[in-house]
Amino acid sequence: MILGLAALVVGLGAWWTHRAFETQLDSGRAQTLTRLLATSHAPRMVEAPGVEAWLLDLLQEAGVDEALLRPARDPPPEMRPVGARLHQPPPSTPPARAVLVDPPAEAIDATHQLESLRLVKHLHLGEQTLVLTRRRGQFEAELEPDLQRAAAHLVAIADAWARPTAADGEAPLPHLIRLYAIMEDGSFLSLPFPEPARPDEPRPHASALEEETLQSQRRPRAPSLVSGGAFLDLDFGQSLDAQTHYSGVYTDVGGSGFVATVSVPMQYADNGAKLVIAADVAVDVELQRLVDAAGPYLRLTVTEPVPLPDSPWWQPWSTLAGRLRPDVPEALRREVQEQVLREGREQLGMPLSPVVHRRLDSGRGALFALQVRRHRWLVGWAVETPASVPWGPMVVIPGLLVLLLVWAERRWARSEAERDSAHAALELLGIPLVIVDPNDDTVVWANAAADALGLRPGRSFGDEVAPDPGSRSHYQHEQVAGRRRAYGVHLRQSDGRPARFALVRSISLSEPLPGLGAAHHRLGLVIVVDDEAELAPVLDERDTAARQDERDRLATLLDHGADTLARVLARRLEHARSEDELAFCRWLAEYLLWRLRVGEWVLGHWGGAPRLEAQRILGPRHLHGTLERYEQIFAVVRDDDRLRAQLHWSNGMLASPAPGGGVASPVIESEVDWPDGYRLTMPTDGVFGFLLGELLVNAVEHGAPGSTMELEAVVDRGRRELDLRLSNPVVEASGPSEPRDKAYGGRVITKELARLCGWTLTQGPEGGAYVVRLVCPLTQQREATETD
């Protein structure tokens, strides 16, 4: 009965606690999503990492294949036919002459107040019309041959799109939204396609072309429509036929909803011109399943708004409210109607955007609308529910447990009072007791409790020890040592169950016990211990120490390097004005993200075997690029006394200003002898930059003021090794030091990272300087014309 009541209390507590935990979890998710939606300043809300992760999880809950959601070097099976068509070679015959014309007036966005840095024109090639976006200074009287060839290439791919290939047979292709080419100079050439036939779209091709032209005029102050990062994931030094990049699912800024991009590199043989050919394809999502997959903190619905005609401004909530479904949640309808009244009262308007969001004035949450298809929007309200303390489980469950203990104690006391002294004495003898002959380890006597364990007279006590070598060796060691303390041992079980752990206390008998003629034997007390119950404090302490060890690793990885770069980025953003400064900030933000990813990789593999697989290949250009960027970072810190104090670099290499107010000498003097044919392979992306950055920052932080570090990178052709030597003068010939009891620090991180990659790292003082030497094995890359 006691066990039943205890199980009831435990079950009630578990259920109540789980319910309170789920409530708190939903509240935390709602508050996090609300703050992400309300504070996002990105051109596209879903570019914020937290919102993007939430949206991808929602799509996965709605049944979208996870392989479609994530970026990949090799497209998932559904997208491989798209890559096969993009790899189609350019037409062999000279293309027809292309004609550039200005777009019609209805395709011109006249709402921009600033002059655009780009021009948008239509390119007529045969029966097809493409949209060309370039910088103003790039347009000439005659169209370049490479652009004409790229346009003919896109038209050829479009003509062959619906024809089956040997690779995919008759498999259906995803709906094509646009084909486009990105040239090395940033020119963007697009061939849009209309949606599948709709009864309310009388001119589908003209509407698609007009929409593409309008979208190409967005962000007028950007020098190019697409980022140069389109070339980063494609290696033109390798075979181009085997390279296909898949972007994963994202929300199209052109208003096509959920799309994915498949891109391939191209290089024309005659003049070596490089370009990227890509296709945006629609990803089909069942919208009702998307609504059903929302958590309890979300109110979602799907609507098909009709924007106001002949109006350059868009009032999103007024447009969306008129087409809400009848079954929309009443709370969501009420919030949308409040925003409609606000738009009308304040005469609010904005350019048409595929994402709109607003934090509610009442503080109840955030309202958002996301374009999921060309003519459909997902409207949602993230409810910000306040967190509450689960007083119920905290008060009721301990009270029930106290009542149960009081009742059990009284019942136990009453039962104890009913026992007589003889019965109590027999109960005390329930501990397993054995008497063992020390000469041959034979059990000569055992009580009933010991007999139940299998320790019977005539048997050897050692034979009842678990048969594994560790248990037997430990038992033999305890016997030879002759200790008189308790020791642990595993006892075997004949039914195949796991061995039991027991504590044995061996006591020497100086005289025989009454009724036994065994003198000079040993009395053994055997106490069987439950590993999970009795040893719980010891195991919990060990687990706590392991978790603290992991936390120390994580804190060190975040503190070394990531904190420094984050402070530099924050200070640089305060004063960034020119395009070069903003470009540097964008690079540093992306580089900081990669450092965090490498830190995650190091934390996951810490202490494991070296990882020798080749996931990333680097050459001398990457080393030069990293050194140039760190020279820029050090220049920012050198010119900012406040930032130098925040980084605790006031006594390092950057503490001394330039003599006479002149130009400061470079922080790094490098000499690199690294032929282009040798490559460094890494188990994951970013580890070499992570390690080199740690070494450079460590040298700057501890180097003598006003000094210059020397970096020498030499490739040993015979051994095929990169020998990188970094030297910087230090004060009183003392290098970076760490407390002896510090398990994780900057030097420990670099040493562990080098070990995981199979590299050799040595560091220490040497003749008034602190010298670091890194030796990395290299791979030699042969030319394509050489014989293997």
Solvent accessible surface area in square Angstrom, and as a share of the most:
residue,aa,sasa,rsa
1,M,169,0.75
2,I,64,0.33
3,L,152,0.76
4,G,47,0.45
5,L,61,0.31
6,A,32,0.25
7,A,65,0.51
8,L,119,0.59
9,V,18,0.10
10,V,104,0.60
11,G,38,0.36
12,L,63,0.31
13,G,10,0.09
14,A,60,0.47
15,W,139,0.49
16,W,72,0.25
17,T,74,0.43
18,H,108,0.48
19,R,144,0.52
20,A,17,0.13
21,F,116,0.48
22,E,64,0.29
23,T,77,0.45
24,Q,61,0.27
25,L,59,0.29
26,D,31,0.16
27,S,5,0.03
28,G,35,0.34
29,R,117,0.43
30,A,0,0.00
31,Q,44,0.20
32,T,78,0.46
33,L,8,0.04
34,T,0,0.00
35,R,114,0.41
36,L,53,0.27
37,L,0,0.00
38,A,26,0.20
39,T,84,0.49
40,S,16,0.10
41,H,174,0.78
42,A,36,0.28
43,P,100,0.63
44,R,39,0.14
45,M,3,0.01
46,V,10,0.06
47,E,80,0.36
48,A,18,0.14
49,P,110,0.69
50,G,28,0.27
51,V,0,0.00
52,E,75,0.34
53,A,52,0.40
54,W,35,0.12
55,L,9,0.05
56,L,18,0.09
57,D,76,0.39
58,L,9,0.05
59,L,1,0.01
60,Q,73,0.32
61,E,124,0.56
62,A,5,0.04
63,G,47,0.45
64,V,15,0.09
65,D,69,0.36
66,E,87,0.39
67,A,50,0.39
68,L,22,0.11
69,L,2,0.01
70,R,90,0.33
71,P,90,0.57
72,A,38,0.30
73,R,141,0.51
74,D,89,0.46
75,P,4,0.03
76,P,9,0.06
77,P,88,0.55
78,E,83,0.37
79,M,6,0.03
80,R,124,0.45
81,P,18,0.11
82,V,0,0.00
83,G,3,0.03
84,A,42,0.33
85,R,10,0.04
86,L,0,0.00
87,H,44,0.20
88,Q,51,0.23
89,P,98,0.61
90,P,44,0.28
91,P,49,0.31
92,S,115,0.74
93,T,93,0.54
94,P,122,0.77
95,P,50,0.31
96,A,65,0.50
97,R,168,0.61
98,A,9,0.07
99,V,78,0.45
100,L,48,0.24
101,V,53,0.30
102,D,103,0.54
103,P,16,0.10
104,P,61,0.39
105,A,87,0.68
106,E,106,0.47
107,A,0,0.00
108,I,80,0.40
109,D,38,0.20
110,A,93,0.72
111,T,24,0.14
112,H,65,0.29
113,Q,167,0.74
114,L,111,0.55
115,E,116,0.52
116,S,29,0.18
117,L,56,0.28
118,R,7,0.03
119,L,53,0.27
120,V,18,0.11
121,K,44,0.19
122,H,7,0.03
123,L,0,0.00
124,H,71,0.32
125,L,12,0.06
126,G,72,0.69
127,E,181,0.81
128,Q,56,0.25
129,T,30,0.17
130,L,0,0.00
131,V,1,0.00
132,L,0,0.00
133,T,2,0.01
134,R,11,0.04
135,R,106,0.39
136,R,100,0.37
137,G,75,0.73
138,Q,40,0.18
139,F,34,0.14
140,E,118,0.53
141,A,109,0.85
142,E,106,0.47
143,L,17,0.08
144,E,50,0.22
145,P,98,0.61
146,D,33,0.17
147,L,5,0.02
148,Q,30,0.13
149,R,55,0.20
150,A,0,0.00
151,A,0,0.00
152,A,11,0.09
153,H,0,0.00
154,L,0,0.00
155,V,24,0.14
156,A,22,0.17
157,I,1,0.00
158,A,15,0.12
159,D,87,0.45
160,A,13,0.10
161,W,26,0.09
162,A,91,0.70
163,R,142,0.52
164,P,75,0.47
165,T,50,0.29
166,A,116,0.90
167,A,86,0.66
168,D,23,0.12
169,G,35,0.34
170,E,151,0.68
171,A,49,0.38
172,P,127,0.80
173,L,41,0.20
174,P,28,0.18
175,H,62,0.28
176,L,9,0.05
177,I,10,0.05
178,R,16,0.06
179,L,0,0.00
180,Y,22,0.08
181,A,0,0.00
182,I,10,0.05
183,M,13,0.06
184,E,111,0.50
185,D,69,0.36
186,G,19,0.18
187,S,0,0.00
188,F,13,0.06
189,L,0,0.00
190,S,0,0.00
191,L,4,0.02
192,P,17,0.11
193,F,48,0.20
194,P,23,0.15
195,E,57,0.25
196,P,88,0.55
197,A,105,0.82
198,R,76,0.28
199,P,142,0.90
200,D,89,0.46
201,E,45,0.20
202,P,121,0.76
203,R,142,0.52
204,P,47,0.30
205,H,130,0.58
206,A,34,0.27
207,S,35,0.23
208,A,14,0.11
209,L,34,0.17
210,E,52,0.23
211,E,44,0.20
212,E,13,0.06
213,T,0,0.00
214,L,51,0.25
215,Q,31,0.14
216,S,3,0.02
217,Q,25,0.11
218,R,63,0.23
219,R,121,0.44
220,P,20,0.13
221,R,119,0.43
222,A,18,0.14
223,P,45,0.28
224,S,33,0.21
225,L,31,0.15
226,V,38,0.22
227,S,85,0.55
228,G,59,0.57
229,G,28,0.27
230,A,36,0.28
231,F,45,0.19
232,L,127,0.63
233,D,58,0.30
234,L,11,0.06
235,D,72,0.37
236,F,35,0.15
237,G,61,0.59
238,Q,88,0.39
239,S,71,0.46
240,L,35,0.17
241,D,120,0.62
242,A,89,0.69
243,Q,30,0.13
244,T,22,0.13
245,H,39,0.17
246,Y,0,0.00
247,S,34,0.22
248,G,1,0.01
249,V,8,0.05
250,Y,64,0.24
251,T,1,0.00
252,D,7,0.03
253,V,66,0.38
254,G,3,0.03
255,G,4,0.04
256,S,13,0.09
257,G,0,0.00
258,F,5,0.02
259,V,0,0.00
260,A,0,0.00
261,T,14,0.08
262,V,0,0.00
263,S,13,0.08
264,V,0,0.00
265,P,1,0.01
266,M,19,0.09
267,Q,75,0.33
268,Y,5,0.02
269,A,110,0.86
270,D,102,0.53
271,N,88,0.45
272,G,29,0.28
273,A,17,0.13
274,K,65,0.27
275,L,0,0.00
276,V,2,0.01
277,I,0,0.00
278,A,1,0.01
279,A,0,0.00
280,D,7,0.04
281,V,0,0.00
282,A,30,0.23
283,V,13,0.08
284,D,122,0.63
285,V,4,0.02
286,E,104,0.47
287,L,10,0.05
288,Q,91,0.40
289,R,114,0.42
290,L,0,0.00
291,V,30,0.17
292,D,98,0.51
293,A,30,0.23
294,A,22,0.17
295,G,24,0.23
296,P,93,0.59
297,Y,23,0.09
298,L,10,0.05
299,R,78,0.28
300,L,8,0.04
301,T,7,0.04
302,V,1,0.01
303,T,3,0.02
304,E,59,0.26
305,P,11,0.07
306,V,96,0.55
307,P,68,0.43
308,L,103,0.51
309,P,109,0.68
310,D,153,0.79
311,S,51,0.33
312,P,86,0.54
313,W,122,0.43
314,W,10,0.04
315,Q,45,0.20
316,P,6,0.04
317,W,10,0.04
318,S,42,0.27
319,T,14,0.08
320,L,0,0.00
321,A,27,0.21
322,G,64,0.62
323,R,115,0.42
324,L,20,0.10
325,R,85,0.31
326,P,132,0.83
327,D,112,0.58
328,V,10,0.06
329,P,48,0.30
330,E,116,0.52
331,A,24,0.19
332,L,0,0.00
333,R,55,0.20
334,R,109,0.40
335,E,0,0.00
336,V,0,0.00
337,Q,89,0.39
338,E,73,0.33
339,Q,8,0.03
340,V,39,0.22
341,L,120,0.59
342,R,38,0.14
343,E,5,0.02
344,G,42,0.40
345,R,166,0.60
346,E,85,0.38
347,Q,146,0.65
348,L,58,0.29
349,G,39,0.38
350,M,62,0.28
351,P,70,0.44
352,L,80,0.40
353,S,16,0.10
354,P,5,0.03
355,V,10,0.06
356,V,7,0.04
357,H,54,0.24
358,R,63,0.23
359,R,92,0.34
360,L,6,0.03
361,D,111,0.58
362,S,62,0.40
363,G,38,0.36
364,R,87,0.32
365,G,0,0.00
366,A,0,0.00
367,L,0,0.00
368,F,1,0.00
369,A,0,0.00
370,L,2,0.01
371,Q,18,0.08
372,V,3,0.02
373,R,80,0.29
374,R,52,0.19
375,H,54,0.24
376,R,75,0.27
377,W,12,0.04
378,L,0,0.00
379,V,0,0.00
380,G,0,0.00
381,W,14,0.05
382,A,0,0.00
383,V,22,0.13
384,E,30,0.14
385,T,54,0.31
386,P,116,0.73
387,A,67,0.52
388,S,68,0.44
389,V,78,0.45
390,P,47,0.30
391,W,157,0.55
392,G,22,0.21
393,P,17,0.11
394,M,103,0.46
395,V,96,0.55
396,V,60,0.34
397,I,31,0.16
398,P,62,0.39
399,G,34,0.33
400,L,61,0.30
401,L,83,0.42
402,V,85,0.49
403,L,120,0.60
404,L,19,0.09
405,L,108,0.54
406,V,69,0.39
407,W,83,0.29
408,A,23,0.18
409,E,109,0.49
410,R,170,0.62
411,R,112,0.41
412,W,144,0.50
413,A,54,0.42
414,R,133,0.49
415,S,37,0.24
416,E,67,0.30
417,A,86,0.67
418,E,136,0.61
419,R,87,0.32
420,D,91,0.47
421,S,96,0.62
422,A,65,0.51
423,H,82,0.37
424,A,38,0.29
425,A,52,0.40
426,L,121,0.60
427,E,92,0.41
428,L,138,0.69
429,L,103,0.51
430,G,45,0.43
431,I,77,0.39
432,P,18,0.11
433,L,30,0.15
434,V,1,0.01
435,I,1,0.00
436,V,20,0.11
437,D,27,0.14
438,P,72,0.45
439,N,140,0.72
440,D,88,0.45
441,D,37,0.19
442,T,35,0.20
443,V,1,0.01
444,V,62,0.36
445,W,81,0.29
446,A,17,0.13
447,N,23,0.12
448,A,86,0.67
449,A,27,0.21
450,A,0,0.00
451,D,54,0.28
452,A,85,0.66
453,L,28,0.14
454,G,11,0.10
455,L,1,0.01
456,R,92,0.34
457,P,76,0.48
458,G,63,0.61
459,R,108,0.39
460,S,31,0.20
461,F,7,0.03
462,G,10,0.10
463,D,73,0.38
464,E,16,0.07
465,V,0,0.00
466,A,2,0.02
467,P,94,0.59
468,D,65,0.34
469,P,114,0.72
470,G,51,0.49
471,S,12,0.08
472,R,80,0.29
473,S,72,0.46
474,H,78,0.35
475,Y,4,0.01
476,Q,100,0.44
477,H,100,0.45
478,E,9,0.04
479,Q,78,0.35
480,V,129,0.74
481,A,48,0.37
482,G,36,0.35
483,R,102,0.37
484,R,123,0.45
485,R,121,0.44
486,A,47,0.36
487,Y,17,0.07
488,G,16,0.15
489,V,3,0.02
490,H,66,0.29
491,L,3,0.01
492,R,106,0.39
493,Q,30,0.14
494,S,125,0.80
495,D,88,0.46
496,G,71,0.68
497,R,148,0.54
498,P,116,0.73
499,A,44,0.34
500,R,60,0.22
501,F,40,0.17
502,A,0,0.00
503,L,70,0.35
504,V,6,0.04
505,R,96,0.35
506,S,19,0.12
507,I,70,0.35
508,S,64,0.41
509,L,19,0.09
510,S,98,0.63
511,E,124,0.55
512,P,64,0.40
513,L,62,0.31
514,P,132,0.83
515,G,87,0.84
516,L,56,0.28
517,G,83,0.80
518,A,17,0.13
519,A,38,0.29
520,H,139,0.62
521,H,31,0.14
522,R,43,0.16
523,L,31,0.15
524,G,6,0.06
525,L,45,0.22
526,V,0,0.00
527,I,88,0.45
528,V,59,0.34
529,V,12,0.07
530,D,77,0.40
531,D,63,0.33
532,E,147,0.66
533,A,61,0.48
534,E,104,0.47
535,L,51,0.25
536,A,31,0.24
537,P,93,0.59
538,V,97,0.56
539,L,54,0.27
540,D,82,0.42
541,E,123,0.55
542,R,153,0.56
543,D,61,0.32
544,T,64,0.37
545,A,63,0.49
546,A,55,0.43
547,R,125,0.46
548,Q,82,0.36
549,D,44,0.23
550,E,99,0.44
551,R,126,0.46
552,D,55,0.28
553,R,47,0.17
554,L,79,0.39
555,A,60,0.47
556,T,14,0.08
557,L,6,0.03
558,L,87,0.43
559,D,87,0.45
560,H,45,0.20
561,G,8,0.08
562,A,10,0.08
563,D,55,0.29
564,T,15,0.09
565,L,2,0.01
566,A,42,0.33
567,R,93,0.34
568,V,0,0.00
569,L,23,0.11
570,A,54,0.42
571,R,27,0.10
572,R,65,0.24
573,L,96,0.48
574,E,90,0.40
575,H,106,0.47
576,A,11,0.09
577,R,181,0.66
578,S,54,0.35
579,E,92,0.41
580,D,115,0.60
581,E,44,0.20
582,L,66,0.33
583,A,41,0.32
584,F,10,0.04
585,C,5,0.03
586,R,137,0.50
587,W,58,0.20
588,L,0,0.00
589,A,45,0.35
590,E,89,0.40
591,Y,34,0.13
592,L,27,0.13
593,L,84,0.42
594,W,86,0.30
595,R,8,0.03
596,L,74,0.37
597,R,114,0.42
598,V,3,0.01
599,G,8,0.08
600,E,125,0.56
601,W,39,0.14
602,V,0,0.00
603,L,47,0.23
604,G,66,0.63
605,H,49,0.22
606,W,34,0.12
607,G,58,0.56
608,G,32,0.31
609,A,76,0.59
610,P,66,0.41
611,R,90,0.33
612,L,136,0.68
613,E,70,0.31
614,A,64,0.49
615,Q,126,0.56
616,R,69,0.25
617,I,87,0.44
618,L,17,0.08
619,G,4,0.04
620,P,13,0.08
621,R,186,0.68
622,H,76,0.34
623,L,0,0.00
624,H,79,0.35
625,G,31,0.30
626,T,26,0.15
627,L,12,0.06
628,E,114,0.51
629,R,71,0.26
630,Y,1,0.00
631,E,48,0.22
632,Q,79,0.35
633,I,1,0.01
634,F,0,0.00
635,A,45,0.35
636,V,19,0.11
637,V,0,0.00
638,R,44,0.16
639,D,121,0.62
640,D,25,0.13
641,D,101,0.52
642,R,144,0.53
643,L,0,0.00
644,R,28,0.10
645,A,57,0.44
646,Q,61,0.27
647,L,14,0.07
648,H,150,0.67
649,W,4,0.01
650,S,56,0.36
651,N,130,0.67
652,G,1,0.01
653,M,1,0.00
654,L,2,0.01
655,A,26,0.20
656,S,45,0.29
657,P,111,0.70
658,A,19,0.15
659,P,123,0.77
660,G,90,0.87
661,G,75,0.72
662,G,46,0.45
663,V,151,0.87
664,A,30,0.24
665,S,61,0.39
666,P,69,0.44
667,V,2,0.01
668,I,15,0.08
669,E,95,0.43
670,S,57,0.37
671,E,121,0.54
672,V,37,0.21
673,D,61,0.32
674,W,17,0.06
675,P,38,0.24
676,D,88,0.45
677,G,28,0.27
678,Y,19,0.07
679,R,46,0.17
680,L,0,0.00
681,T,41,0.24
682,M,1,0.01
683,P,6,0.04
684,T,28,0.16
685,D,41,0.21
686,G,22,0.21
687,V,0,0.00
688,F,5,0.02
689,G,13,0.13
690,F,4,0.02
691,L,0,0.00
692,L,2,0.01
693,G,1,0.01
694,E,13,0.06
695,L,5,0.03
696,L,0,0.00
697,V,19,0.11
698,N,32,0.17
699,A,7,0.05
700,V,0,0.00
701,E,60,0.27
702,H,71,0.32
703,G,1,0.01
704,A,20,0.15
705,P,66,0.41
706,G,43,0.42
707,S,21,0.13
708,T,30,0.17
709,M,0,0.00
710,E,104,0.46
711,L,3,0.01
712,E,74,0.33
713,A,0,0.00
714,V,53,0.30
715,V,2,0.01
716,D,58,0.30
717,R,116,0.42
718,G,75,0.72
719,R,182,0.67
720,R,113,0.41
721,E,49,0.22
722,L,0,0.00
723,D,36,0.19
724,L,0,0.00
725,R,90,0.33
726,L,2,0.01
727,S,15,0.10
728,N,4,0.02
729,P,54,0.34
730,V,11,0.06
731,V,85,0.49
732,E,161,0.72
733,A,48,0.37
734,S,65,0.42
735,G,17,0.17
736,P,10,0.06
737,S,91,0.59
738,E,53,0.24
739,P,84,0.53
740,R,250,0.91
741,D,130,0.67
742,K,90,0.38
743,A,67,0.52
744,Y,23,0.09
745,G,0,0.00
746,G,12,0.11
747,R,81,0.30
748,V,46,0.26
749,I,0,0.00
750,T,6,0.03
751,K,139,0.59
752,E,19,0.09
753,L,0,0.00
754,A,2,0.01
755,R,90,0.33
756,L,0,0.00
757,C,9,0.05
758,G,33,0.32
759,W,17,0.06
760,T,81,0.47
761,L,28,0.14
762,T,79,0.46
763,Q,43,0.19
764,G,18,0.17
765,P,90,0.56
766,E,98,0.44
767,G,87,0.83
768,G,37,0.35
769,A,15,0.12
770,Y,7,0.03
771,V,14,0.08
772,V,8,0.05
773,R,115,0.42
774,L,2,0.01
775,V,27,0.16
776,C,0,0.00
777,P,74,0.47
778,L,13,0.07
779,T,69,0.40
780,Q,78,0.35
781,Q,74,0.33
782,R,143,0.52
783,E,113,0.51
784,A,108,0.84
785,T,132,0.77
786,E,88,0.40
787,T,125,0.73
788,D,162,0.84
